[in-house]
């Protein structure tokens, strides 16, 4: 049977410097992804790098 999964999402508000938001918006637009998706991927990447560096 085909099951459609929907991951649980939580709304949070973060304060970021305007210049950083502008850069993120530009990258998201150039890559054809939403700003939310880009920020999610950036956070996941940064956390994975922290974990890898902690193991060294």
C-alpha positions in Angstrom: 0.0 0.0 0.0 1.2 3.5 -0.8 1.7 5.6 2.4 2.2 9.3 2.2 4.5 10.5 5.0 4.4 14.0 6.3 7.2 14.9 8.7 6.3 16.8 11.8 7.2 20.5 11.4 7.5 23.2 14.0 7.3 26.9 13.5 10.1 28.9 15.2 11.2 32.5 14.8 14.9 33.3 14.5 16.6 36.7 14.2 19.2 36.8 11.5 21.2 39.7 10.2 19.6 41.3 7.1 22.7 40.8 5.0 22.6 37.0 5.7 18.9 36.8 4.9 19.5 38.6 1.6 22.3 36.2 0.7 20.2 33.2 1.6 17.3 34.5 -0.5 19.6 35.0 -3.4 20.9 31.5 -3.2 17.5 30.0 -2.7 16.1 31.8 -5.8 19.1 30.9 -7.9 18.8 27.2 -6.9 15.0 27.1 -7.3 14.3 26.1 -3.7 12.3 27.8 -1.0 14.1 29.8 1.6 12.8 27.5 4.3 14.2 24.5 2.4 17.6 26.1 2.0 17.8 27.1 5.7 16.8 23.6 6.7 19.5 22.0 4.5 22.1 24.5 5.8 21.3 23.7 9.4 21.4 19.9 8.7 24.8 20.2 7.0 26.3 22.4 9.8 25.1 19.9 12.4 26.5 17.0 10.5 29.8 18.7 10.3 29.8 19.4 14.0 29.2 15.7 14.7 32.0 14.6 12.3 34.4 17.1 13.8 33.6 16.0 17.3 34.5 12.4 16.4 38.0 13.4 15.3 
